[in-house]
């Protein structure tokens, strides 16, 4: 047996399993599914390991003022795009007589 459930449903169940969000009944059913399908068991175990490793990573923070610098860069880029669009729009205006 391998992946008889729709992939997105199975992915959701595995994700909930790795986060510890399954109810007792869901956990029992998923355990039975893992017992019958090695590939599902391996994916679930890998998901648990990934979450464990991610938790152990050192938290990285941005330098002070990062949000303001990014907002300023986005504003400059938006202004450049608007100016370019307006220039293109003006050059396409039809002259009627």
C-alpha positions in Angstrom: 0.0 0.0 0.0 1.3 3.4 -0.8 -0.3 6.8 -0.6 -3.9 5.8 -1.1 -5.1 9.2 0.3 -5.0 12.3 -1.8 -1.6 13.8 -1.5 -2.7 17.1 0.0 -4.9 15.4 2.6 -2.0 13.0 3.5 0.4 15.9 3.7 -2.0 17.7 6.1 -2.3 14.7 8.3 1.5 14.2 8.4 2.0 17.9 9.2 -0.5 17.7 12.0 1.2 14.5 13.3 4.6 16.2 13.4 3.1 19.2 15.2 1.4 17.0 17.7 -2.1 18.2 16.7 -3.8 14.9 16.0 -6.6 13.8 18.3 -6.3 10.4 20.0 -8.5 8.8 17.4 -6.7 10.4 14.5 -3.3 9.4 16.1 -4.5 5.8 16.4 -5.6 5.7 12.8 -2.5 7.4 11.6 -0.4 4.9 13.6 -2.2 2.0 11.9 -1.5 3.7 8.5 2.2 4.0 9.3 2.3 0.3 10.4 0.9 -0.7 7.0 3.0 1.7 4.8 6.7 2.1 5.2 6.9 5.2 2.9 4.4 7.1 5.1 6.2 6.1 8.2 9.5 7.3 6.8 8.0 10.7 5.7 6.4 11.1 9.2 9.7 10.3 11.0 11.5 12.7 8.7 9.0 15.4 9.5 9.5 14.9 13.2 13.3 15.1 12.8 13.1 18.3 10.7 10.9 20.0 13.3 13.4 18.9 16.0 16.3 20.3 14.1 14.6 23.5 13.3 13.8 24.1 17.0 17.5 23.7 17.8 18.6 26.4 15.4 19.8 29.6 16.8 17.3 32.5 16.4 18.6 35.1 14.0 17.3 38.7 14.3 17.6 41.6 11.9 19.5 44.7 12.7 17.5 47.6 14.3 15.7 49.6 11.6 15.4 46.8 9.2 11.6 47.2 8.8 12.0 51.0 8.1 14.8 50.4 5.5 12.8 47.7 3.7 9.6 49.9 3.7 11.7 52.8 2.2 13.1 50.5 -0.5 9.6 49.2 -1.4 8.3 52.8 -1.6 11.2 53.8 -3.9 10.6 50.7 -6.2 6.8 51.4 -6.2 7.4 55.0 -7.2 9.8 53.9 -10.0 7.2 51.5 -11.3 4.4 54.1 -11.2 6.5 56.6 -13.0 7.5 54.1 -15.7 3.8 53.1 -16.2 2.7 56.7 -16.5 5.5 57.4 -19.0 4.3 54.5 -21.1 0.7 55.5 -20.8 1.4 59.0 -22.0 3.4 57.7 -25.0 0.4 55.6 -26.1 -2.3 58.3 -26.0 -3.9 58.6 -29.4 -4.2 62.1 -30.9 -7.6 62.8 -32.3 -8.4 65.6 -34.7 
